[in-house]
Amino acid sequence: MDHIYTVGEKRSLDEGQSLSSLYDDGGICTISPKSVVAFTRMTSKQDMYRHRVAVCTVCVVDLNCPYEPHAILETQNKVTALKFSCDGSLLLVVQGMGCVELFEKGAGMDKWSSVHKCDWDGEDILHIDFFHGGIRACLTSSDLKVNSPYTEKFGAQAHKPTLMDHGQFAHIGFFAVTASGLLLLCALTHEGTLFTEKKVVLGQTRDNFTVASAALAPSGHIHIATWKPEVIKCWRAELKLPDPDYGGGKRDIKVNIQAAQSFCPFRSGTAWHNSQKNEGLVRVSCLRYTEYEDPNSLLVGLTVEKPAEGPAPQQGANTSSSTSVVHLVQRYQLQDQSRPLLKLFMPKPDAPGITTKEWMCVGEWISSSSVVTLGTTLRHLIPGSQLPFVVTAATSDGYIYAINRDTMQQISSHNIQNTRGSGDEPPISKRASVDRRVVSLSHSWNGFSLLAMDSLGSLHFLTLVRPLDVGPQWAVTLILLLEFALVSGYDWWDLLILCPTSSVQTLSDKLTETFMQHSVPLVQHLYTRFLVMKTSMLRLMGSQQQRAIEARLQAQLTAIQQLFRSLRPVTCDVATADKNISASLQAYLESRPSLDILDIDKSLDNILTSINIKDCQIDPGMLQNLQPLIQFSVDLALFILFMLAQNSKFELARDPKIVQSLRELLFVARLWNRQNKLVQPQLFHKTQSVDVWAQIYKLLTRIAQILPAEPDSSLIDECLLLETQVVCRELPLNIPHRGVLADMASSKPFPLQYEFGQGETNVMNNNSQSHILEGALPPIQHLDPLHYHYLAPQEPKLNCTRCCSVRASWWGDVDAVWDQHWASNCLCSGHWARTPVNPSKAA
């Protein structure tokens, strides 16, 4: 278990003790599959009567920039639970007195809007979760080869949605379990409006519970486990929409609740008539199903007070010395057990019996301190014995333990009391150290990383598995998880943390080899996302920055290509996809006749003999939005040609994919120019007698002809001649990463120390690179590299949470396809976010 970083608030010793009292009731943190963290921050402020009142703020933050929190809700009520949806776009916030609010993520990290609010009349909610959507992606087998296709590695297991409408689609909604024995249901329509809300009693009468957990079975049932003194009671709930033809309401849910197998912890698996009465007092502090979709495995954190064996203590003696306290975590499995029909008479060994489901204790782990909370991942993606299924337990003495779920053996541990927060002023007293304890745990989607929140409001990010402990099998596992993130849409940031720098090159090459073996439609569909992943990996290596630049440019050019190819003409006779001319243009540009014709206008005349120019006409308003992308393509091509004139071994000029992509973009833009003369890149001409656009296309075509051979002297001379005809501008090709990844690349010692609102640790921008092109114009300051748009110094900007890219704050508010496509994420997979205002100092 490695401690990667800690982020907290700067405070003195007195402030730390005051803040610890605000977290007496506990804080909450949770991680989404997009590597976004939601957590609570406790502060205090003066009310109108000048009294100090506690204020709870719900914040979101990217794991790579944990020091930039964005507040989405501020309340004086206690926040008891936070829960992300499976895709990370929705967030449930549970406040005290039964208030539940649903938030939806917008274009930026800081843009979360409330879409629905429930008020459950003062109910104390113990557990809350979303309905299952019916999609369960997983690895199909544990003994797969690395070069196997994705269709053999990954599949969708059968899983019924929790609530299905009459059109056989999954309903959006959530459910909650209360301390008074109620099941609360809230279903929403596909448009996000309220469908219905309902309360159902668990069992015949309402009861009092202190702990609850739930799992969603593949059959669509909700399995609920609750604790009341001496027994863990379980239920199974089924949700259906009633048929309106048989008296069902239009906005109603039919709920069928059945009692499931219950059990008494610490005595499970023993015969009831053999149980001893001196087993002691059993208290359950936490319940947790080991997997989100597996209702057959349950973790129980409990404390057992057993009377000491021997004579009874005398009256007035200290009774604490006559009892022994045991803290442990038990794992229970629902198994088939054969029981005889009659126990009154001695049954024969071969007597017939019945088979029933019973909870059996299959393992336990003993702790020296009471268990505060348990942590598990949503699902175990790596089946078999390749890697352990790690669950975590936090104890009251400040320790975090990693435990193998199958054997219940301890793997590693970490004590957060030995970690001084970023804002703790040395020297720190022993009392402040003792007061630091874990209040919340949250696993990442792959189960190999952990986020812990302590009683001082600090966040600790840890890795649960060390590559050196796993051995050669770790590389295979990492490749499988990266490919799963590629096809599922999950974020791969925490996998980069686990990736050894020495293995990045090998992993990248292996991923590329496997990816290129797939069918053309699948490669085209995932190519941009694959290049973004490859860029993120290569950035980890200081010696591979040139390859990272190539991968990022390929991703950007591929995204522009896919956008251009997806555009449909405005003519009415071209309504189907098979008549779209993009495939014809692509096939022509890859053919030999296209390479033989160096003149772009003659090449256009050649292709127009087989297609109708009217089928190439695009909406003029859309062409205006595409103008920055055309400008970027021309500037990049000009920059590559100028660099080739100075260095014949310039890497970008030797990449056939980049050269061919630029040829296609310039060719299509020239075709649109015949329709609309406003489609014209802006160039700094030294002479007006030369068509620079055509000259750039000609030189790119000549490079495509000779690749992979070296450029000859005549080609270099033509590139030098181009320098006398037009002026080139330096392009910011190297956009450095920031945040935790940048600090790890700079070899800072672990754990990294941050403060909330401290600002950027490595002050860099996308214009900080050295000039590599002689005689070129300097790069544009405050340039949006993705949209290729100039940003004024005073203009509100959004920063990427993974790299030093910036963009205008008005992105996502227009109907341009390119703006909408990159409204939420940067090309490096980071989230867009405003620079947060420094949070108020905790009291």
Phi, psi and omega in degrees: 000116181251136178268114185274306180206163175227136177230132181207193180257145175286128185204156172272179182295317180295321179293324179297320178292323178292320179293324179298325178292330178291334181262019180300324180276001176095152173246173185229140170217149179207151182244136176267164176296350177264015180063035174253134182253132169248133183208167180254142176236130181260126174227181176219150179212168180274136174272190184292342178262011180063030173262143178280122179239146179283140179232132178253127180244128175269122183239155172236150184204150174278142181299334181279335177234069185291349181271006180240074181282149178236121183281135177242345180203137175232126185213155174269355176277159177283132175265120187256342183203147173227137183214126175270152170284172186294332178262000177077008182270344181237149181222127175263131178240119181255121176254171178295161179065029172076022180266123180237130180234134181254125180248147177238137181283139177261211184289327183246168178299326183271000184255089174241128183241143178280124183252340179199150180220131179245143175234110187259037168055051172076016179287144177266108185273125180265329182210144178215147180198164178275158170295151177281138183270359178089004180249122182225088180274142182198173173284136184281333182205161181267345182248057181265151174275150184296323183273013176290149178292161182298327181294335176271332182280318188239148178205172179251113177283154181293126177209122182279138176299153179297318179223123183244135179277182185289344176269013179063032175247152181285137176277144174273137179173186180209163179226159181215151177245131184254164179289341180267010175087031179248148169253115181261134183233139176219116180248139180243156175282172179290342175274355179095000178275165183289130174266305175193159172234145184208148174243136179225139179276133174280112181090191182284323181227161178287152185223176178246122180237156179245333181223146179210153175211162182212152175222154182250113185282157176301337178285355182095354180283151172263118179260128186237134175238129181228157180242127166232163185312124173080351184211143171259111183265137184237147178225162175229122184245138177238131181249134178217155170268125181293149179286121181295341179286345181243037174087006180283145178286157181290328180235067182219156177235131175268122184244126178243112181250127178237146176286130178256183183293120176256167181199164175257120181293155180074351177234004183293138180091356178255151178290138185295324182283348177262356183289141182271146179280348180264025178293339175096181181274129181248127177235126179265123181265334180202147176236144179202121169293137186292333177225150182297328186245018180234101180275010184257003181225127187226134174260136181232119172263121187217162176236130182241124174256108183253136176292141181289143178285143180131189182293153180293146180290149179288160181295133181089353179283161180288116183283342181294330180283347181267003178234149175245136183251130180238129176249128183206162173242122181249144174250126180248139180238136177277110187234159175280129179231137179265126181236143177291154181291319183236127176259355183293321177255158180292113182285149176285156181301325182260017181290142179293149179219190179239151179255125181232162175269128179222147175280123181240136176283115184254359178175155178211153178233129185260136181242156178274346179228165182293145181277123182273313182205159178241153179225137175219165175268168182297314180207153178271107187278336182255094182285174179081200184254019180295311179226147181289149171277107189267126168246158184235152177223134176251134183248168186289347179269011175092007181267148171240125183247135171261126188233138173286119185297322186288322182256348184056034175258142181289133179263311181201175180208162178209139180251115181283348177291339177275359181258118177273127180297162183296335183257004180286129181272122178288150354279149180260141185279164179294327181294318179296326179291320180293326182290343181281117178216160181279135179243344181204145178230146177210130179266154171284171185296333180269351176082003183260357179229156186220138172245126181240143176243133182256180186285355174259008178083009179274150177253136180236126178253126183228153171257138186266341184234133176261133180301325182293331180285335182274320180093205183299335181293343183293322179297318179295317179297318181296321177296317179299318181290322176296319177292324176296320176296326180295315185273338184267342183090002178287162180273148184249018185297312183290340173289329176294325177297325182275355185274117177296140182299325181290344183256359185298314183298315180295316179297318180297316179294321180291320177298318180295317181299315180291320184295319183286352178278353184275175182293158183298315179300320180292320179296318179295324182290323185253004190295315180298315180295323178296318180294326176296317177297317180297321177298317180299323181287315183291336177294339181291340182256123179294333182275355183243029181293327179295320177292326176295321177296317179299316180294321180293318178294322176298318179297317181292317179293323178295320177296321177293318177302312180297325177293313180298320181289334182277348182290137180256142178294162180274353180290145185283336184277001177244082184250345182252158184290332183287345177266001179291134188276358183298322178294323179293319178295319180296316179295323180293316183292337177270356181274166180289321178302327178294322180287335181282337180263108183276334181280126186291324181290320176294323177295323177294317178298326180292316181287332181286350174287340181251350178230162179268129182295336178294333178284359179255359185282129181247154179306126181301325178295325178289324178298327178296322179287337180273353183301318177298327179289323176294319179298319178297317181297317180292317180295321179293317178297320179293321179296317180296319180293321177294321178292326177295326177293329179271331183217108183292347180255024180298126192296319184296328179285348181258004179266109184296330181291319179293317180297316181291324178295318178295321177301315181295317181294317179293324179293314180294320178296323177293326176294318177291332179296330177292333177275319185222113183291349177286344175281085187214118178291146180270119181234149178269090184284138168269338176214143182267002184273357184241135174277095185294323179303311179294326180292322177296315179297321180298314181291323176296321179294320178295321177296318179297331179292320189266343181299141008268018180285168180286145177293140180276175184292327180295323178293319178296321179296321179292325176293323176293323178295328179296331179295336178275355184250336184210155178258134180256153177249140176296136180253137177282081183286323183268106177255102188291156175278170183219179176076215185296319181297321178292320179291325177292323179293332179274007175062039173287148183290149176269149353283146175291143184246127179227162173235147176297127177076019185283342184092178184293135180280321176251107184282102178218160173218174185283002176248013185276355182287156178286151181286128183247352181249116182287138178077005181272158174290148180295154180295151180290128176289146180057050179265130173281106187289340182274316180266350181055057185228136179283136179246127178292151182301325182271357183287136177299133184234157172247136181256147174281144181274357181243330181224182184269021176287150175229159174211164181289150183286347182273001177300143179088348179269353180250169185267007180297136184296319181295319180295319180291327183293324183248026182288329185261328186230149174280171178294342178268008182080003177285166180264143174279140181202147173287155174293116187291150173285140180305125183293157178295144184287134181292143179274000000 
